[in-house]
Amino acid sequence: MSIQKWHPGKLIILWSWGCTASALALTAFLGTPVRSAPFLHLFELLVVLFTLIVLSAITWHWFGGKESG
């Protein structure tokens, strides 16, 4: 099934889980100093950015289907 035919509830579920995962990673990111584990710190930041970018791309694709249909 294509993303454009998804029910809006699926996007809500994706964003809920994505924001929860991002919030947990951001909490760990802000809770530890960089000098203690710089690569882990970078990884936590990249998890947050990657999650939000992927969810935004999925939502953009979903809305694109709504405009053309």
C-alpha positions as CSV (number, residue, x, y, z in Angstrom):
1,M,0.0,0.0,0.0
2,S,1.4,3.4,-0.9
3,I,2.0,6.1,1.7
4,Q,-0.4,8.4,-0.1
5,K,-3.3,6.1,0.7
6,W,-2.5,5.9,4.4
7,H,-5.1,6.8,7.0
8,P,-4.0,10.0,9.0
9,G,-3.9,7.9,12.1
10,K,-0.8,6.0,10.8
11,L,1.1,9.3,10.6
12,I,0.0,10.2,14.1
13,I,1.3,6.8,15.4
14,L,4.6,7.3,13.5
15,W,5.1,10.8,14.8
16,S,4.2,9.7,18.3
17,W,6.8,7.0,18.4
18,G,9.4,9.1,16.5
19,C,9.0,12.0,18.9
20,T,9.3,9.7,21.9
21,A,12.5,8.1,20.5
22,S,13.8,11.6,19.7
23,A,13.0,12.9,23.2
24,L,14.8,10.0,24.8
25,A,17.9,10.5,22.6
26,L,17.8,14.2,23.2
27,T,17.5,13.7,27.0
28,A,20.6,11.5,26.9
29,F,22.3,14.0,24.6
30,L,21.7,16.9,27.0
31,G,22.3,14.8,30.2
32,T,26.0,13.9,29.5
33,P,29.0,16.1,28.8
34,V,30.6,15.8,25.4
35,R,34.0,15.1,26.7
36,S,32.9,11.9,28.5
37,A,31.8,10.2,25.3
38,P,32.1,12.4,22.1
39,F,31.1,9.7,19.6
40,L,28.1,8.6,21.7
41,H,27.1,12.3,22.0
42,L,27.3,12.6,18.2
43,F,25.3,9.4,17.6
44,E,22.5,10.6,19.9
45,L,22.3,13.9,18.0
46,L,22.3,12.1,14.7
47,V,19.5,9.8,15.9
48,V,17.3,12.8,16.7
49,L,18.0,14.5,13.3
50,F,17.6,11.3,11.3
51,T,14.3,10.5,12.9
52,L,12.8,13.9,12.4
53,I,14.1,14.1,8.8
54,V,12.7,10.7,7.9
55,L,9.3,11.4,9.5
56,S,9.1,14.8,7.7
57,A,9.9,13.1,4.4
58,I,7.2,10.5,4.9
59,T,4.7,13.3,5.8
60,W,5.7,15.4,2.8
61,H,5.1,12.4,0.6
62,W,1.7,11.7,2.2
63,F,0.6,15.3,1.7
64,G,1.8,15.2,-1.9
65,G,-0.6,12.4,-2.6
66,K,-3.4,14.4,-1.1
67,E,-2.7,17.4,-3.3
68,S,-2.7,15.5,-6.6
69,G,-5.7,13.2,-5.8
